[in-house]
């Protein structure tokens, strides 16, 4: 049996070990948060809820909208165009957590007070200023189990759309570099006859590439015809899908670079790329990914990256090297294709995930509700 040394009993050594364990725990927690933040299943739940709220509004059911928003503690959801809704973390971070919590809520009644038309009372003039307005109250039943079931149906419809829309995303993604090089070539050809020195960074171009994603999506939607109606926010869903795919790709690339540096593989080049990309991303994450966003932010970010000039970077451990934004853009575009292929499988499996998990809970809740009512034979006694 080996003899323990005094060093192993030293309190500083123990504290150092605890610090390292704490760092590892913190990093694991950070990675888990990032994974949840860029989980397409969470975005699918968020957009299913928003689409369902829109449908409720369309059929003049503001009461269900109000109840759901109060339950989620998230208001003005129909005006929110972004990823990573805050309520996911409050419910535990998983895609089904808000829905599981919703179905556990008891049935509720919303009391609505409506003004009766006209002020007339038993022949009195309706224009009499001394007559008060008359109101009538009625009850609106809220069944959380039913709401959850309907949201799941919307979620499945959107998932089916996203399998197709991810193909559109992949096509647009594959066109970016070809468009970039074509525009750069055209820019050089314009300058060469005048004797202007070509700018290798292409930084003076108004745009880095043609944005074809939305056009491809519209062509696909038109080609489908009226066989299946699209969900109400399909274009908005596609934009957010594009945005989240870009963020997930950057997260994966940064993690890959960091792990390579830690393992000693391609250490210096990876360290330079990691340092530059991390700074580029962190300085723009709020502008391009957090909160309410305008359309096209994924392309905006890639465009900024393509138009960035190479620069000298110093790493935390003192290494100095030249960062290549063009190479990093290519890496993100390549990683984005990997993410798309994975997400298509995830979206294809959504109905199975529902059937194997949350719909079983839903059925149990419905059976409990039926069991709490009068038995079938009571009506004949």
C-alpha positions in Angstrom: 0.0 0.0 0.0 1.6 3.4 -1.0 2.5 5.8 1.8 0.8 9.1 1.7 3.2 12.1 1.7 2.8 15.2 3.9 2.1 17.1 0.7 -1.1 15.2 0.2 -2.2 16.2 3.7 -1.3 19.8 3.3 -4.4 22.1 3.5 -3.2 24.1 0.5 -3.0 21.0 -1.6 -6.5 20.1 -0.5 -7.8 23.6 -1.3 -6.1 23.5 -4.7 -7.8 20.2 -5.5 -11.2 21.7 -4.4 -10.5 24.7 -6.5 -9.8 22.6 -9.5 -12.9 20.5 -8.9 -14.9 23.7 -8.4 -13.6 25.0 -11.8 -14.6 21.8 -13.5 -18.0 21.9 -11.9 -18.5 25.5 -13.0 -17.3 24.7 -16.5 -19.7 21.8 -16.7 -22.6 24.0 -15.5 -21.7 26.6 -18.0 -21.6 24.1 -20.8 -25.0 22.7 -19.7 -26.5 26.2 -19.8 -25.1 26.8 -23.2 -26.4 23.5 -24.5 -29.9 24.4 -23.2 -29.7 27.9 -24.6 -29.0 26.5 -28.1 -31.3 23.4 -27.9 -33.6 23.4 -30.9 -36.2 21.5 -28.9 -36.5 24.5 -26.5 -37.0 26.9 -29.4 -39.6 24.5 -30.9 -41.6 24.6 -27.6 -41.2 28.4 -27.4 -42.5 28.9 -31.0 -45.3 26.4 -30.5 -46.5 28.4 -27.5 -46.3 31.7 -29.4 -48.1 30.2 -32.4 -50.8 28.8 -30.1 -51.3 32.2 -28.5 -51.7 33.7 -32.0 -54.3 31.1 -32.9 -56.2 31.8 -29.6 -56.2 35.5 -30.5 -57.5 34.7 -34.0 -60.5 32.9 -32.5 -61.1 35.7 -30.0 -59.9 33.8 -27.0 -57.7 36.4 -25.1 -58.5 34.6 -21.8 -56.3 31.6 -22.6 -53.6 33.9 -23.8 -53.7 35.9 -20.6 -53.7 32.7 -18.5 -50.7 31.1 -20.3 -48.6 34.3 -20.2 -49.3 34.7 -16.5 -48.4 31.1 -15.9 -45.1 31.5 -17.7 -44.5 34.9 -16.2 -43.8 36.1 -19.8 -45.9 38.8 -21.2 -46.3 40.2 -24.7 -45.1 36.9 -26.2 -46.7 37.7 -29.6 -44.4 40.6 -30.0 -41.2 38.7 -29.1 -38.9 37.7 -31.9 -36.0 36.0 -30.3 -34.5 32.7 -29.0 -33.9 31.6 -25.5 -37.1 32.7 -23.7 -36.3 33.4 -20.1 -39.0 31.1 -18.7 -37.2 27.9 -19.7 -34.5 28.4 -17.1 -37.2 29.1 -14.4 -38.8 25.8 -15.2 -35.6 23.8 -15.3 -34.2 24.3 -18.8 -35.6 21.4 -20.7 -38.0 21.6 -23.6 -40.9 19.8 -21.9 -40.5 21.4 -18.4 -43.0 24.3 -19.0 -45.6 21.9 -20.6 -45.3 19.3 -17.8 -45.7 22.1 -15.2 -48.7 23.5 -17.1 -50.6 20.2 -17.2 -50.1 19.9 -13.4 -52.0 23.1 -12.8 -55.7 22.7 -11.6 -58.6 23.8 -13.7 -59.3 27.5 -13.4 -62.1 29.9 -14.0 -61.7 33.4 -15.4 -64.5 35.8 -14.5 -65.2 38.2 -17.4 -67.2 41.3 -17.0 -68.8 42.7 -20.2 -70.6 45.9 -20.7 -74.2 45.5 -21.9 -75.1 47.5 -25.0 -77.2 50.6 -24.3 -78.1 52.2 -21.0 -81.9 51.9 -21.4 -83.8 50.5 -18.4 -87.5 49.6 -18.8 -88.4 52.3 -21.2 -86.1 55.0 -19.8 -84.0 56.8 -22.5 -80.6 55.3 -23.1 -79.2 58.8 -23.3 -80.2 59.6 -19.7 -76.9 60.7 -18.0 -78.2 59.5 -14.6 -78.4 55.9 -15.6 -75.2 53.9 -14.9 -73.6 51.5 -17.4 -74.8 47.9 -17.0 -72.4 44.9 -16.9 -72.9 41.2 -17.0 -70.4 38.7 -15.7 -69.8 35.2 -17.1 -67.2 32.5 -16.4 -64.6 31.2 -18.8 -63.2 27.7 -18.0 -59.5 27.2 -18.3 -58.3 23.5 -18.6 -54.5 23.4 -18.5 -54.4 19.8 -19.7 -56.4 20.7 -22.8 -54.2 23.7 -23.4 -51.1 21.5 -23.2 -52.5 18.9 -25.6 -53.3 21.6 -28.2 -49.8 23.2 -27.8 -48.3 19.7 -28.4 -50.3 19.4 -31.7 -48.9 22.8 -32.8 -45.4 21.7 -31.8 -45.6 18.6 -34.0 -46.8 20.6 -37.0 -44.0 23.1 -36.6 -41.5 20.2 -36.3 -42.7 18.8 -39.6 -42.2 22.2 -41.2 -38.7 22.5 -39.7 -37.5 19.3 -41.3 -38.2 20.9 -44.7 -37.0 24.4 -43.6 -33.7 23.0 -42.4 -33.1 21.7 -45.9 -33.6 25.3 -47.1 -31.2 26.5 -44.4 -28.6 24.0 -45.6 -29.0 25.2 -49.2 -28.6 28.9 -48.3 -25.7 28.0 -46.0 -23.8 26.2 -48.8 -24.3 29.2 -51.2 -22.6 31.8 -48.9 -18.9 31.2 -49.7 -19.6 30.9 -53.4 -21.5 34.2 -53.4 -18.7 35.8 -51.3 -16.0 34.8 -53.7 -18.1 35.9 -56.7 -18.8 39.3 -55.3 -15.1 39.7 -54.3 -14.1 38.8 -57.9 -16.5 41.3 -59.3 -15.2 44.0 -57.0 -11.6 43.3 -58.1 -12.6 43.4 -61.8 -14.2 46.8 -61.2 -11.0 48.2 -59.7 -8.4 46.7 -61.9 -9.2 48.8 -65.1 -8.9 52.0 -63.0 -5.5 50.9 -61.6 -6.9 50.9 -58.0 -5.1 48.4 -55.9 -7.4 45.4 -55.0 -8.3 45.2 -51.4 -7.8 41.5 -50.3 -10.0 41.9 -47.3 -12.9 43.1 -49.4 -13.7 45.4 -46.5 -15.1 48.2 -48.7 -17.8 46.1 -50.3 -21.3 47.1 -49.3 -22.2 43.4 -48.8 -20.2 40.2 -48.4 -22.7 37.8 -50.0 -26.1 37.5 -51.5 -28.8 36.7 -48.9 -30.8 33.9 -50.5 -32.3 32.1 -47.5 -35.7 33.9 -47.4 -36.1 33.7 -51.2 -35.4 29.9 -51.2 -37.9 29.5 -48.3 -40.6 31.5 -50.2 -40.1 29.4 -53.4 -40.4 26.2 -51.4 -43.6 27.5 -49.7 -45.1 28.5 -53.0 -44.2 25.1 -54.6 -46.0 23.3 -51.8 -49.2 25.0 -52.8 -52.2 24.8 -50.6 -51.9 21.1 -49.6 -50.8 21.9 -46.1 -51.3 25.3 -44.5 -48.1 26.8 -42.9 -48.0 27.6 -39.2 -48.7 31.3 -38.5 -45.1 32.4 -37.9 -43.3 30.2 -40.4 -41.0 32.9 -41.8 -40.2 34.2 -38.3 -39.6 30.6 -37.2 -37.1 30.1 -40.0 -35.2 33.3 -39.2 -34.9 32.2 -35.5 -33.9 28.7 -36.6 -31.2 30.3 -38.7 -30.1 32.5 -35.8 -30.0 29.7 -33.3 -28.1 27.4 -35.7 -25.4 30.0 -36.1 -25.1 30.5 -32.3 -25.0 26.7 -31.7 -22.3 26.4 -34.4 -20.1 29.1 -32.8 -20.5 27.4 -29.3 -19.5 24.1 -30.7 -16.5 25.5 -32.6 -15.3 27.4 -29.5 -15.6 24.3 -27.4 -13.8 22.3 -30.0 -10.9 24.8 -30.1 -10.7 24.9 -26.3 -10.6 21.1 -26.0 -7.9 20.9 -28.7 -5.8 23.4 -26.8 -6.2 21.5 -23.6 -5.3 18.2 -25.2 -2.2 19.7 -26.9 -3.4 19.1 -30.5 -2.6 22.0 -32.9 -2.2 24.0 -29.8 -0.9 27.4 -31.0 -3.1 27.8 -34.1 -6.2 26.7 -32.1 -5.3 29.0 -29.3 -5.1 32.0 -31.6 -8.4 31.1 -33.3 -10.1 30.5 -30.0 -9.0 33.8 -28.5 -10.0 35.9 -31.5 -13.4 34.1 -32.1 -14.3 34.3 -28.4 -13.7 38.0 -28.3 -15.6 38.5 -31.6 -18.6 36.5 -30.3 -18.7 37.7 -26.7 -18.7 41.4 -27.8 -21.6 40.7 -30.2 -23.8 38.1 -28.4 -26.2 40.7 -26.9 -26.5 42.5 -30.2 -27.1 39.5 -32.4 -28.5 36.7 -30.2 -30.0 37.8 -26.9 -33.5 39.3 -26.4 -35.7 40.7 -29.2 -34.0 40.7 -32.6 -34.7 42.0 -36.0 -34.7 39.7 -39.0 -31.5 38.5 -40.7 -29.1 38.7 -37.7 -27.4 35.4 -38.6 -26.4 36.7 -42.0 -25.4 40.0 -40.4 -23.0 38.3 -38.1 -21.4 36.1 -40.8 -21.1 39.2 -43.0 -19.2 41.1 -40.3 -16.9 38.1 -39.9 -16.2 37.8 -43.6 -15.5 41.6 -43.9 -13.1 41.6 -40.9 -9.4 41.9 -41.6 -6.8 39.5 -40.3 -5.3 40.7 -37.1 -2.5 39.9 -34.6 -3.8 38.2 -31.4 -2.1 37.6 -28.1 -3.4 34.6 -26.1 -3.6 34.4 -22.3 -0.4 32.4 -22.1 1.6 34.9 -24.1 1.4 33.3 -27.6 1.2 35.7 -30.5 -0.3 34.9 -33.9 -2.4 36.1 -36.9 -6.1 35.4 -36.7 -7.9 34.5 -39.9 -11.5 35.7 -39.9 -12.1 34.2 -43.3 -11.0 30.8 -42.2 -13.2 31.1 -39.0 -16.2 32.0 -41.2 -15.6 28.9 -43.3 -15.4 26.8 -40.1 -18.7 28.2 -38.8 -20.4 27.6 -42.1 -19.1 24.0 -42.1 -20.1 23.5 -38.5 -23.6 24.9 -39.3 -24.1 22.2 -41.8 -23.3 19.6 -39.2 -25.8 21.2 -36.8 -28.5 21.2 -39.5 -28.1 17.5 -40.2 -28.4 16.7 -36.5 -31.4 18.9 -36.0 -33.3 17.3 -38.9 -33.1 14.0 -37.1 -34.2 15.6 -33.8 -37.2 17.2 -35.5 -38.2 14.0 -37.3 -38.3 12.3 -33.9 -40.6 14.9 -32.2 -43.9 12.8 -32.5 -42.1 9.8 -31.1 -40.7 11.9 -28.2 -44.2 13.1 -27.5 -45.7 9.7 -27.6 -43.0 8.1 -25.4 -43.0 10.9 -22.8 -45.2 13.9 -22.3 -48.3 12.4 -24.0 -48.3 9.5 -21.6 -48.4 12.0 -18.7 -51.1 13.9 -20.5 -53.2 10.8 -20.9 -52.8 10.0 -17.2 -54.0 13.5 -16.3 -57.0 13.2 -18.6 -57.9 9.8 -17.1 -57.6 11.3 -13.6 -60.0 14.1 -14.7 -62.5 11.6 -16.0 -62.2 9.5 -12.9 -63.0 12.5 -10.7 -66.4 13.0 -12.3 -69.7 11.1 -11.8 -69.7 7.5 -12.8 -71.6 6.5 -15.9 -74.3 4.6 -13.9 -75.2 7.5 -11.6 -77.4 9.1 -14.2 -79.8 6.1 -14.2 -80.3 5.9 -10.4 
